[in-house]
Amino acid sequence: MGVPKRRVSHARQGDRRAHLALELPQLEECPHCHEQKRSHRACANCGYYGGRQVLEVKTAKDEPAS
């Protein structure tokens, strides 16, 4: 079984993990409602994608009272 002969230094460990940092999602403006949305996805605010409505967006007053 492969066992390390020496301890890995903090610098080498950091170099190995340099690409593991989290990134914020890239946002763009929705051309229909001008809200921020993820690229290549339907807008969560208005439901439009590619110039046409692809999602039915529910609002708070559309839901039945429980």
Backbone as JSON, one array per atom type, in Angstrom:
{
  "sequence": "MGVPKRRVSHARQGDRRAHLALELPQLEECPHCHEQKRSHRACANCGYYGGRQVLEVKTAKDEPAS",
  "N": [[0.84, -1.18, 0.0], [0.52, 2.23, -0.82], [2.25, 4.58, 0.96], [2.86, 7.84, 2.19], [6.19, 9.04, 2.31], [7.16, 11.33, 3.5], [5.95, 14.17, 5.32], [3.44, 16.28, 3.93], [3.96, 19.6, 3.05], [2.45, 22.74, 4.11], [2.41, 24.6, 2.06], [2.62, 23.06, -0.3], [0.31, 21.58, -0.04], [-1.57, 23.63, -0.19], [-1.1, 24.51, -2.82], [-2.04, 22.3, -4.24], [-4.72, 22.4, -3.63], [-5.57, 24.74, -4.79], [-7.39, 25.19, -6.87], [-9.85, 24.6, -5.81], [-11.45, 26.54, -4.75], [-14.53, 28.21, -4.0], [-16.77, 29.74, -6.3], [-18.68, 32.65, -7.17], [-21.87, 32.53, -8.79], [-22.15, 33.35, -12.27], [-23.89, 36.14, -13.27], [-26.44, 37.64, -15.3], [-28.33, 40.22, -16.95], [-31.83, 39.95, -17.25], [-33.43, 40.16, -20.33], [-36.12, 40.72, -20.52], [-37.42, 41.41, -18.0], [-35.4, 42.69, -16.66], [-34.15, 41.78, -14.34], [-31.57, 40.22, -12.35], [-30.17, 37.16, -13.49], [-29.15, 33.69, -13.83], [-26.97, 32.73, -16.47], [-28.08, 31.19, -19.52], [-30.39, 30.07, -18.51], [-33.85, 29.94, -17.57], [-35.58, 32.89, -16.54], [-36.17, 33.41, -13.14], [-37.87, 35.26, -12.14], [-39.69, 36.25, -14.13], [-40.06, 34.13, -15.91], [-39.25, 33.97, -18.54], [-37.33, 32.92, -21.39], [-35.06, 33.12, -23.95], [-36.61, 34.98, -25.35], [-39.25, 34.16, -25.14], [-42.01, 32.99, -23.11], [-41.37, 30.41, -20.93], [-41.78, 29.26, -18.5], [-44.29, 28.97, -15.98], [-44.84, 31.33, -13.7], [-45.47, 31.44, -10.31], [-47.12, 33.61, -8.07], [-47.4, 35.15, -4.78], [-50.08, 35.79, -4.29], [-51.39, 34.09, -6.02], [-51.41, 31.59, -4.91], [-53.42, 29.28, -3.03], [-55.11, 30.12, 0.03], [-54.05, 28.76, 3.11]],
  "CA": [[0.0, 0.0, 0.0], [1.33, 3.43, -0.92], [2.24, 5.44, 2.14], [3.8, 8.94, 2.0], [7.43, 8.93, 3.07], [7.34, 12.55, 4.27], [4.76, 15.0, 5.52], [3.22, 17.29, 2.9], [3.99, 20.94, 3.65], [1.24, 23.55, 3.93], [2.5, 25.25, 0.76], [2.27, 22.07, -1.33], [-1.11, 21.26, 0.15], [-2.31, 24.76, -0.73], [-0.97, 24.47, -4.28], [-2.9, 21.24, -4.74], [-6.11, 22.78, -3.43], [-5.77, 26.11, -5.27], [-8.53, 25.27, -7.78], [-11.05, 24.16, -5.12], [-12.16, 27.68, -4.17], [-15.88, 28.42, -4.5], [-16.95, 30.96, -7.09], [-20.04, 33.11, -7.27], [-22.42, 32.26, -10.13], [-22.13, 34.48, -13.19], [-25.24, 36.64, -13.47], [-26.66, 38.59, -16.39], [-29.62, 40.88, -16.84], [-32.91, 39.39, -18.05], [-33.85, 41.18, -21.3], [-37.55, 40.98, -20.41], [-37.79, 42.13, -16.76], [-34.18, 43.37, -16.21], [-33.66, 41.24, -13.08], [-30.37, 39.41, -12.5], [-30.45, 35.73, -13.61], [-28.03, 32.88, -14.3], [-26.98, 32.65, -17.92], [-28.59, 29.97, -20.14], [-31.48, 29.54, -17.7], [-35.05, 30.77, -17.59], [-35.63, 33.87, -15.46], [-37.03, 32.98, -12.04], [-38.82, 36.33, -11.84], [-40.75, 36.37, -15.14], [-40.24, 32.87, -16.6], [-38.89, 34.08, -19.96], [-36.02, 32.47, -21.85], [-34.97, 33.19, -25.4], [-37.64, 35.83, -25.92], [-40.61, 33.65, -24.97], [-42.27, 32.49, -21.77], [-41.21, 28.96, -20.86], [-42.2, 28.83, -17.17], [-45.42, 29.64, -15.36], [-44.33, 31.8, -12.42], [-46.51, 31.64, -9.3], [-46.92, 34.7, -7.12], [-47.95, 34.87, -3.46], [-51.54, 35.89, -4.31], [-51.92, 33.0, -6.83], [-51.49, 30.38, -4.11], [-54.61, 29.26, -2.17], [-54.86, 30.36, 1.46], [-54.11, 27.52, 3.89]],
  "C": [[0.89, 1.24, 0.0], [1.16, 4.33, 0.29], [3.24, 6.57, 1.91], [5.03, 8.78, 2.89], [7.63, 10.14, 3.96], [6.01, 13.3, 4.35], [4.65, 16.03, 4.4], [3.16, 18.66, 3.56], [2.7, 21.69, 3.34], [1.24, 24.21, 2.55], [2.11, 24.27, -0.37], [0.79, 21.69, -1.24], [-1.98, 22.37, -0.41], [-2.25, 24.83, -2.24], [-1.91, 23.43, -4.89], [-4.37, 21.65, -4.66], [-6.45, 24.16, -3.99], [-7.01, 26.24, -6.15], [-9.84, 24.89, -7.11], [-11.87, 25.31, -4.53], [-13.54, 27.81, -4.8], [-15.95, 29.73, -5.25], [-18.42, 31.35, -7.06], [-20.58, 32.83, -8.67], [-22.39, 33.53, -10.98], [-23.57, 34.88, -13.49], [-25.28, 37.58, -14.65], [-28.06, 39.15, -16.24], [-30.63, 40.2, -17.76], [-33.37, 40.46, -19.03], [-35.32, 41.54, -21.19], [-37.89, 41.83, -19.19], [-36.61, 42.84, -16.12], [-33.75, 42.97, -14.81], [-32.39, 40.44, -13.37], [-30.77, 37.93, -12.55], [-29.19, 35.01, -14.03], [-28.13, 32.78, -15.81], [-27.44, 31.26, -18.37], [-29.64, 29.29, -19.28], [-32.66, 30.48, -17.78], [-35.03, 31.7, -16.38], [-36.6, 33.4, -14.39], [-38.09, 34.02, -11.72], [-39.98, 36.36, -12.83], [-40.99, 35.09, -15.93], [-39.87, 32.9, -18.07], [-37.49, 33.52, -20.21], [-36.04, 32.5, -23.36], [-36.09, 33.98, -26.04], [-39.06, 35.3, -25.8], [-40.76, 33.08, -23.58], [-42.24, 30.98, -21.77], [-41.63, 28.4, -19.5], [-43.41, 29.64, -16.72], [-44.97, 30.03, -13.96], [-45.5, 32.07, -11.48], [-46.14, 32.82, -8.42], [-47.6, 34.36, -5.81], [-49.48, 34.92, -3.49], [-52.18, 34.81, -5.18], [-52.15, 31.73, -6.01], [-52.75, 30.42, -3.23], [-54.23, 29.46, -0.71], [-55.02, 29.07, 2.23], [-54.44, 27.82, 5.32]]
}
